Amino acid sequence: MRNDPPIADVLHNAVQGSDSAWRELHGRYSPLLLWVCRGYGVTGADADDVAGNVWLSLVTNVATIRAPEALSSWLRTTAQRECIRVLRHRRRQIPQEVEAGDRTEPASDESLLVRERRDVVRAALDRMPERDRELLSLLFSDPPTPYARISSTLGMPIGAIGPTRQRCLARLRRVPSITALHLRSA
């Protein structure tokens, strides 16, 4: 197990201009930035651009961060915003070989946000335990699966389905990407 220095010390040293502190921050949080990018479907050079912009933003704002323990949330939120910016920019680009009459209108911001939310929820569900995924899949299928069938499929008493569903949804709401979606829409 690594014996990492406390983030408050690392951040303080970064503010002072320590190269080793910046390397430590980069080593600790680069996987988080890549994880956010993957969650948004941003890969390759676009993911590198997102990460570079996030690090640039941190360099610019490092002295203003008052709660070092919230740095990962700050980085995640900044990366999410950068991913959305990249995706919007990508949607606005029109391939050069498309004839003028063949152009289609880019998706509206609302449809982009709907797709983003759907993708974030799917990614969050993929990280949940299989039993939670099965239960939520059965409950939210179209049409909804009757409780009697859920009970027999999962070997769960009918009276336990509702409380178990609530616990599953509570766990889902605690997934950082879902929490971030909720904060942005509030």
N, C-alpha and C positions, 0 to 999 in steps of 0.2 A: 504494500500500500504506500502511495506517495505521501510524503510529509510536506504538503504545500503550505507556504506561508499564508497567513490570513489575508483575505482580499483587501481589507482596509490598508494594510501595510504596502501591499503591491500597488494599489491605486495611488497612495500617497507618494511612493517612489516614482511612479509614472508621471505624476504632476511635476515632480522635481526634475524630470528629464532622464531618468535612469533607463538605459537601453535594456538592461536585464529585466526590469519590471515590465517593459513593453513586450519583450519576448515571452515572459511568463503569462501576461494577459492573452497574447496571441495563441500560445499553446493551450491555455485553459479554455478559451472561448471560440476558437475557430471551428471545432466540431459542432457547437451550438448553431453557428451561422450557417454551416452546410446543412444541418438538419432542417433549419427553417427554410432554406432554399429548396431542398428536396420536397418539403411539405407543400410548397407552392408550385412545384414542377419547374423550378428554375435550375438549370444545370449548365455545365461547361463554362464558357467565357462569361455568360450572363451571371452565373453564380459567383465567379471571380470578381466581376464588377460590383455586385451587391456587397460582397465581403469587403472589397476595397473601399467602397463608399461608407460602409459602417465603420471601418477602422478610421477613416478620415474624419468622420463625424465625432468619433470618440476622442481623437487627438484634439479636435477643435473644442470639444466640450468637457474634457476630462476634469478641468478645475471646477466645473459647476456641479459635479455629481456629489451630492451631500450624503447619500445613503449607499455606501459601498456594497452592502449586502443586496441591494437592488440592481447591481450592475448587470447581472444576467438578464433580468427583465427588460432593462433599458436596451441592451444589445438586441434581444429578441424582437422587441417592438420596432426598433430602428430597422432591423433586417426585414421584418414583415412589410414595413412601409416601402423599403427599397424594392422588395420583390413585386409589390403591387405597381410601383412606378415602372419597373422593367416590363411587367406584363402589359400595362397600358400602352407603353411605348411600342412594344411588339405588335399589339393589335392595330396600331395606327399606321404601321409600315405597310406599304403597298408594293408587291413585287414588281420589278421593272418590266417583266415580260407580259404582264397582264394588259390586255387592250383596254382602252378608255371605256368602252361600253360594257366590259365584263366586270368592272369594279363593283364590289359589294360594300355596303356600309359597315364600318367597324361596330362591334358589339357595344351596346351602351354600358356606361359605368355600372348601372344597376344589374345588368345580366352578368357582368364580370364579377361583381360582388357576390351574386347568387352562386355562381360557379365556384368562386373562391371559398365561400362558406361550406358548400357541399363537399369540396375536396378536403377541407380542413376537418370536417366531421368524419369523413370516410377514413382519413389518416388516423384520427384519434380512435375511432372504433377498431382499426387494425391493431392498435397497441393494447387494447383491452383484453382481459382473459377470454378464452374461447366461449366459456359458458355465458358470460355477459353478452358477447356478440350474438350468440345463438338466441338468447332470450329477447334481446332488442330487435333482432331481425324478425323473429316470429311476431312480436307485438306490433311492429310498425310495417308489416307487409301489407300489400293492398290486394284484396281486402284483409283486415286483421285476422290473425289466426285465433280461433276460439280457445278460451282458457283450458277447456277439457283436452284439446289436442296438445296444447303447450305442456300441460301437466303430464300427459303420457309420453310425449317426445323427450322431455327433459327429466322425467322422473321426479317431478316437483309437485307437492300438494297445491291444489288450486288456491288455497288461502295464502300461500307463500308467494304467489306470482306478483301481486301488487307491491308488497313491501320489498321484494327482491328487485323489481323494476325500479323502484325509487332509489335504492342503494346503487344500482347500476348507473342510473342517470346522474346521481350525485358524484360518482367516480368520474363519469364522463365530463361533467362540468368542471372538475378539478384539473383536467388535462390542460397544460399551459396554453396550447393553441386555441382551445375552446374558450378559456378564460379571456384571452386576448380578443377573440371575436366578440364576446359579450361586452367587453369594455369599449370596443370601437363603436358598437351599435347603440350604446347607452348615451 
